[in-house]
Amino acid sequence: MFATFMIDQLDALTLARIQFAFVISWHIVFPAFSIGLASFLTVLELRWLKTGEPVYAEVYKHWVKIFAVVFGMGVVSGVVMSYQFGTNWAVFSDKAGNVLGPLLAYEVLTAFFLEASFLGIMLFGWGRVSKRMHVIATAIVAVGTLISGFWILAANSFMQTPQGFMVGADGLLYPTNWLEIIFNPSFPYRYAHMMTAAFLTTAFVIGGIGAYYLQSKKHIEHRKHGRVMLGMAMVMAIFVAPAQVIIGDEHGLNTLEHQPAKVAAMEGIWENERGAALRLFAIPDQKNQTNKYEVKIPYVSGLILTHSLDKEVKGLKNWAPEDQPVVIIVFWAFRIMVAIGLLMIIVGLFSLYKYFKKQQFNPESKWFHRLWMFMTPMGFIALLAGWFVTETGRQPWTVYGVIRTAESMSPVAAQQVATTLIGFIVLYVFVFGAGSFYILRLIAKGPQPYENPADDNFYEHSITEGQGRTLSGDSNASENMEKNSADDLDKPANDKDDGGLR
């Protein structure tokens, strides 16, 4: 029934775009969350090593389980996304593969191998390697997530602001300068904006859950953990949220220079305007190339975009209707993202006030904690809204100004795309719904006590002295060990001389 409706009402291209949007929307939240979580876990473990306070180890052990689930779901959803390049977008893969293929391969050869090598130590090495080795492994995984973001954002930024290539006689893109391809005009701004968004998204999730522990009567024993979580999240809200506004402003100026049609859609500007107004509310009517029910403030958009009251901002009518993005999606997604960003700053200011009043962890600060709990999912919403602005605003191009989306699709029928889309919806709801449910179960359970640090002694895996002598080729191990009692033979070897690196 649903498949029949989609086939009747939508063509194969639209269905393929919806399918990719659905898959990438699921995918992007997991890498973003894992980027922020990995760095958060690194700071937690460093704090534990410095202070020796068990609360940091308890919070670490709690969140590393969630990190494992999030990381796994990110990998699984990413594999599915890459397959779509061959199924629904084979023409795009053929044309742009010479450029984008190596960039994605570099991510595997650097970030993925780095993460895969040390993720096992991070997840299963507690008590089996030294404390120093374990925190190094956690830090390396965190660096790996940032490197992964580097290559993915380099590839996507090339699609937004392509350079360093040539179009061959066969219509394929060929690289001419890899540094220009990687460090294309929008890459530095987009990378900084995305990584900061990942940190803020994670911070508000952690802070919201910390606030929940401080308020919940079921989690009285977890209030000390809530203080750690909320305290660290407050630092991000106070300092990083305002920084994101500055980064976003620079990114907007860069977009105005290289993708002016996207900016015009973001602002809902149809005619060229000097001192362009900020439209707080409007319903863009793309068919008639106008807005309905506008509520606007004069000069504000012009001031933000051009840092001037009289410079001109190009309107959408400078481009043919077929060269314009879907304005209503870009317009409203941008406002959702900005509104949440401003709300994050307000929460940061409120947090600063509570900090100076020494009330940030007081259970009586109910409205403060409820505000943080309300903000828990907001980072994800802002993240998705931002990506809708980026990707929908690039349309009708896959590689801006070079390859059109309509020219990028595989020769597949609408029925085929609709069938796989339904399959993805059912499978994703089941698989990722189960993963999300498990994460919620972990959160509901809360951090577990770290009662006996000796239980995590990394020497536990060591062999006995007698076993060591035998393995090293000592044929007279028994005679050489006669001075020791039988009980001593079963004790772990004394590894103090290895510097704790074992």
N, C-alpha and C positions, 0 to 999 in steps of 0.2 A: 504494500500500500504506500508506504513512505518512499520506497525506491521508485515506484511508478510515478509518484508525484514529482520527484526530483528529475526523473528522465524527461517528463512532459514539460516541466517548467524551466529547466536549466540545461544549458549546453555542456558539452564535455569540458571546455575550457573553464567555465565557471565552477563546475563540480571539482575539477582538479585543483583550482585555487582554494576552494573551501576545504578540500581534504588536506592540502599542505598547511593551511592556516590552522586547522584543527590539530594536526600532528605537532607542528612547531609550537603552538600555544601550550600543549601539554609538556613538551620537551623543555622549553626555555626556563620554566620555573625551577626545574631540578638542578641544572648546572649553576644557575644564579644562586640558589640556596646553598649548594655545595661549595661554591667559591667563598661565600661569606662564612659558612660553618667551619671550613678548614682553617681559615685565619683565626677565627674565634677560638677553636680548639688549641691552636698553637699558643695563643696568649694565655689561655687557661693553664696549659701544662707548664709554661714558663713561670707563671705565678705560683704554681704548686711547688716547683723546684726551688724557687726563691724563698717562699715563706714556710713551706712544709705543712701548710694548713690542709687538713684532709678534705675540707669543703670543696677546694678546687679540683681535687682528684675525683670526688663524687660527681661534681657537675660535668667534668670531662667524660667520665665513664658513661654518664647518662646520655650526653649529646653525641658521643662517638657512635653509639648504636643507631641513632637517628641519621647521622651522617652516612653510615653504611647503606641504609635503605635508600636514602635520597640519591646517593652516588650510583647505586645499582639501577634505580629507575631512570636516571639520566642517561646512563650508557644504553640501556635497552631502547628507550625512546629515540635516542640519537641514531642507532643502527637503522631503525625503521625509516627515519627521515632521509638518510642517505640512499636507501633503496629507491625512494620516490624519484630521485634524479634519473634513475635508469628506466623506471616504469612510466611515469607521467610526463617527465621533462627530459626525454632522451635527446631531443634536438638541441635544447639548451646545453646539456652535458657535452654534446658533440662540439658545439660552437665555442663554448667557454672552457672546456675541459683542460686545454693546454695551460690555462692560467690558474683556474680554481682547483684543479686536481692536485698539483704540487703543494698548494697552500694547505689543503686538507691533509695531504700526506705528511707535511712537516709537523702538523699538530700531533699525528699519530707517533711519528719518530721521536718527537721531543716530549711533549706533555703526557701523552698516553703511556708511553713506556716508562717515564719517570714515575707517574702515579701508580702504575701497575707494579713497579718494582718495590715501592715503599708502602703501598697501601696495606699489604699483608702484615708488615711489621707494625703499622699504626693500629690495625684492628685486632691483631692476635698476638702482638709482641709484648704486651704489658706483663711484666713478671718473667719474661723470657729473654729480654735484652736489657741492657743497663738503662737507667733513667735518661742519661744523656743521649744514647742511641735512639731511644723512643721519641724524645722530643725532636731530635733531628729528623726522624722519619716523618713525624707530623708536619714539621715545617716544610719538608721537601714536597709532601703532597699538596700543601697550601700553595707553594710556588708553582707546582705543576698545574693547578687549576687556573692560576693567573696566566701561565704560558698558553694553556688551552684556549682561554679567552682571547689572547693575543692573536692567534692564528685564525680563529673563527671570525673575529671582528675585522681582521685584515681582509679576509675573503669577502665578507658582507660589505665592507666599506668600499672595496673595489667595485662591487655591483652598484653602489650609490654614486661614487665619483671615480670612474675608471681612468687610468692613465698607465703609461709604461708598456703599451701593447700596440700591435698593428693588426689590421684585418687583411688576411691573405686573399688571394684570388679565388680560393675555394670557400670564402665566407667564414673561415674559422679565425679565432683570435689567437695570436702568437705573441708571447712575451718578448719585449725588447729591453726592458730594464726592471729587474726584480725589486730593486730598492724603491723605485717609483710605484710599482704595483703594491708592495706591502705598505709603504708609508705614503699612501695616496692622500689627497687633501683633507678628507673627512676622518681618516683613521684615528689620529691622536685624540680628537674630541669625542668620537664615538666610543673609543676604548675607555677613556677616563670616565665618561658618563655612565657606561654600562657597568664597569667595575664598582664605581661608587654606588650605583643603584643596587648591585648585588649585596654590598656591605650593609646598606640601609635596610634592604628587605630583610636580611637575616637579623639585624639588630632589633627590628621591631617585632619579629616573631619571638626572639629570645626574651626581649623585654616584656612583651605581652604575657608570655607564659610565666616569667618571673613574678609579674604583678598578680597573676592568678594564684600562684603559690602563697603570696603574701596575704591574699584575701580569703582564700578557701579554708574553711574550718576542717576539711578533710586532709589538708596538707600542712598542718601546724608544724610537723617535724621537718617540712621542707622550706620553711621560711628563711632559714639561713642560705639555702641555695637560691631562693628567690631574690635575696638581696644581692648576691653575686651577679645573677643574670640581669636584673633590672639596672644595677649600678653600671655594668659594662655597656648596656644598651643606651643608657642615658648619655654617656660620653659621646657615642656616635650621633645621637639625636641633637646634642648641643653643638657639636663641632662640624660633623660631616654633612648634615642636612643643609645648613647654609652654604657650605662649600659646593654642594650639588647645584644650587641655584646659579652660582658663578660659572661652573662648568657648563651648565645647560645654556646659559646666555651666550657663552663663547661658541658652543655647538650650534645654537640658533643663527648666529652671525655667519658661521661657516656654511650652513645650509642655505641661507639667503643668497650667498654668493654663488653657490654651485647648483642648487636646486630651488630656484625661486618659485616655481609652480607649487612645490610642496609647502613652502611657507605661506603662500597666498591661500592655499586650502586650509592650513592650520588656523589662519586668522579670518577666514571667510571673506576675503577681499576679492571683489570681481572687477572693479574699475581701478585704474591707477590712482593712488591717493598720496597727497602730501599731508604730513601730520596724520597718518592713518589712525583710525579709531580702534580701540579695543572692544570687540564684541563679546560682552559677557554672556549673552544669550542670542541665539538665532537658529533658524531652521533653514539650512542651505537648500535652495531649489535649483538643482543643476540643470534641469530641463529648460528653465527660463533664465538661467544665469543670474540669479539674484538670491537675496536672503529674505525670509519672512520673519516677522515679529522680532526685529532687532532690538536689543538693549545694548547701547554702546557708550563708551567714554572717549571723547575726542582726544586725539594726539598720543594716547598711551602706547598703542602698538607701534606707531612711528618712532616714539622715543626708545622703546625697547629694542626694536629691530635695527634702527639706524643711529641710535644715540643722538638724534636730532629731532627738532619739532617741525622741520619743513622739508626734509628729504623725501623723495618719492619712493613708494613701495609699489611694485608691479602687481596688477590684478590678474585674475585668472583668464580674463577675456583676451589677454595677450597670446594665449595658446588655444588652438582649435579644441572643440569639445572632446574629440577623440584622443587628444593628448593630455587631458586633464585627469587627475586622480579622482577617486570617489570622494567628493568633498565632505559629505555629511559624516562619514566614518572618521576621516582625518580630523575634521573640526572638533567633534565631540570627544574623540579619544585623547586629543591634545589637552582639552580642558579637564578631563578626568585626571590625567597625569599631573598637570600643574596644580590642580586643587589638592590632590593628595600630598604633593611635595610641600605646598604651603602649610598644610595641616601638620606635616612632620616637623616643620620649623616651629610652629606654635607649640607642639608637644615638647620640643627641645627647650623652648623658652620657659614653659611651665615647669619642666624638669629642673632647669637652672634655679628658678624661684624656690622650688621645694628643697633643692640641695642647700641653698643658703639658709633656709628655715629649719634645716635638719629634720624634715618631715617626709623625705622620699620613701623611707622604708616603714613608716608608721602605719600599722593596720587601720588607723583612723582616717588615713588619707584615701578614703574610698573612691571619690570621684577621680582623683589622680590615677589610681590604679585601674579603675574602670576605663579611663581614657586610653591607657596603654593596652588594655585587653581589647578594646575596640579597634586599635590600630594594628593588631596582630596580622590580619591578612592584607592590609592596605598596600604594603610594599609589592606584593604579587600583582595586585590589581593595577598599580601604577606601572609596574614592569611590563605587563601585557599591553596596557594602553600605549605605552611608549613604543613598543614594537609594532603595534597596529599603525601608529603614526608613521614610523619609519618605512614599513613595507608597503602599506597601502598608498602612502604619499609618493613612493617611487613609481607607481603605475602611471602609464601602461607599459613600463619597461622592466625587464629582468636585469639587464645591464643598462644603466641609465644613458639614454641617447644613442645606444648601440644596438641592442637586441630587444625587440618587443616581446611582451609576454605571449601574445597570440602566435608569435613565430617560434616559441620555445617548446611547445607542447608535443608530446608523442602522438602518433596517429592512432589514438585509442577511442573507442566508442563511449558515449555517455553512460550506457548501461554498465560497462565494465568499471568505470570510475565510481558510479553510484553504488555498485555492489561492494567494492573494496572500502568505500567510505563508511557504509553501514557496518561492515566487518570491523573496521578500526574503532568506530564508536562503541560497539558492544565489547570488544576486547579491551580497549583502554579503560572503560568504566569498570570492568571486572578486575583487571590486573592492577591498575593504579589506584582504584578504589580500595582494593585489599591492602596495598602498600600504605596508603594514607590512613586507613583504619588502624593498621599496626602502629604507625607513628603516634596516632592519637592514644592508643593503648599505653605506649611507653610514656607519653606525657602524663597521662592519668595516674600511672604507677609512681612516677617521680624518681629522683635520684636515690640510689640505695646506699646504705651506710658503708663507710670505708673504715671498719672497726679495727682491723689488724693489718697495718702496712707490711708486717713481716710475711704475710701471705703472698705478697707480690715480689718476694726476694728473687732476683733474676738468677741467683746461683742455684735455684732448685733443679734446673735441668742439667747441672754439672755431673760428670761421672765421678765415681769414687777414686781415691788414690790408687787402690789396687787395680781397678779396671784401667786406669790411665797408664800404669806401669806395664800391664800386659799388652795394651794396644800399641804402646810405644816400642815393643820388642824386647822388653825385659824378661828374659827366660827364667830369672830367679826372683820373680816378683814376690812369691810367698816368703822366701828366705829374707829378702830385703825388708819385708814388712813384719817380720816376727816381733819386732819391738813394739808394734802396735797391737792393740787388742782386736778381737774379732769385730767388736762394735765399731771401732775406728775405721775398719775397712769399708763399712757401709755408709760412712759419712761423706758428704760432698767434698771434693778437693778444695784446698785453700787457694782461691783465685784472686787474692787481694793484689798480687803483684802484676796483674794484667792491666791495671789502670782502669778497671771497670768497663773495658771495651768488649768483653766477651759476649 
